[in-house]
Amino acid sequence: MPAIGKVFIIFGILFIIIGLAFMFGDKIPFLGKLPGDIYIKKERFSFYFPITTSILISIILTILFSIFRK
């Protein structure tokens, strides 16, 4: 059963990080507005796909997880 406790702690920390990202994400100036992010706006339609931002976040998380795994 101790493994379940560790899982709950990890999920709790992840939820806190995600919550903070939602609270303060709009205050980060470059996030979501990088070159390569696709934004199409027409009269009654808008489409936004942050591909470059997603790749950057993925790289940062990969580096962090590889550091903390050891």
PyMOL commands that set and color helices and strands:
alter all, ss='L'
color gray80, all
select helices_A, chain A and resi 2-27+51-69
alter helices_A, ss='H'
color red, helices_A
select strands_A, chain A and resi 38-41+46-49
alter strands_A, ss='S'
color yellow, strands_A
deselect
rebuild
show_as cartoon
